[in-house]
Amino acid sequence: MFKRLAEDIQAVAERDPAARSKLEVLLCYPGVHAVLFHRFSHAPWQRGWLTSARFLSQLARWLTGIEIHPGAQLGRRLLIDHGMGVVIGETAVVGDNVTLYQQVTLGGVSLDPGKRHPTVEDDVVIGAGAAVLGPLTIGKGARVGSNAVVLKDVAPGATVVGIPARPIGPQPVTVETCFPAYGTAPGAAIDPVARVIDRLGERLEELTLRVAELEHERAGTPAGTADEEERRIAAS
């Protein structure tokens, strides 16, 4: 128990530049407290003491703002940064060295009593506000951008963003120069669908202007003499 706690504190020190000392982490980080409470509640859950386990998990939720079902399986060195609003469901499985930010949901979308929550493999980072829903798998080393909604498996090393979440950039991502806070590097979290729509809008504007120029040429009026109002209408 104490070895696991020491590992959790060290994980915070390595991944959060705001952490000034191990004592500060122990006293002031609700993510560490929530994981510690989960260890106390998970043990009675495994022994069939379900009500006692749920009571302990609800006490942790009240104290930390983080809800972890006592049936969930958590790996080592889990960092829940900031933590408020994080929800981890009953059949969720979280691997080692995983980082979750505030308001992340590992949730279920069915009433199936079996496996209905995600499996998050080792070294995954899930950004703030992301929802990972259903019995899917987030592959080892994958990144989930902030506010993404993940509805299907994510390949190992991939980075996904958007609603629903889609991969961005070359896949898989295998080399990183720094820890990817919130799941994505600066400027990399643009929804790929939004990028396509932007490009289509730019192309449509170019074609509209070209059509206006051709219409003026056909009418015998030089394109450069079109008044400003016509240009504004053509570009709209």
Secondary structure, DSSP 8 states (H G I E B T S, - for coil): -HHHHHHHHHHHHHH-TT---HHHHHHH-HHHHHHHHHHHHHHHHHTT-HHHHHHHHHHHHHHHS-EE-TT-EE-TT-EE-S-TT-EE-TT-EE-TT-EE-TT-EEE--S--SSS-S-EE-TT-EE-TT-EEESS-EE-TT-EE-TT-EE-S-B-TT-EEETTTTEE-SSSS----SS--GGGS-TT----HHHHHHHHHHHHHHHHHHHHHHHHHHHTT--GGG--HHHHHHHH-
